[in-house]
Amino acid sequence: MRKSYLVENIRCEGCANSIKKSLAPYFDFVEVDLTKMPRIVTVDLKNNEDEEKFKEILISLGYPLVDQELSTAAALGAKAKSFVSCAVGKFTLDKGE
């Protein structure tokens, strides 16, 4: 089933690249829509475990869901992680990987 989520901290193509590369091994379809705010990430899910894996990967990259409740410290940590993920995504995007 294809499902879309509103996601925080996605700013650019570098962020989208990091997200796609991290989700690709687990999901057949991954799309990041950079035309709307907040950004929308769409994936194909097979079950509830897929949804949990999706959320786990995003939060590890610093991209929590809009409706995900985080403490102030966790939200700041996610923002910091997203800067690193973005930089890595830009670097690999520029390299054509």
PyMOL commands that set and color helices and strands:
alter all, ss='L'
color gray80, all
select helices_A, chain A and resi 13-23+48-61+72-94
alter helices_A, ss='H'
color red, helices_A
select strands_A, chain A and resi 2-7+30-33+39-44
alter strands_A, ss='S'
color yellow, strands_A
deselect
rebuild
show_as cartoon
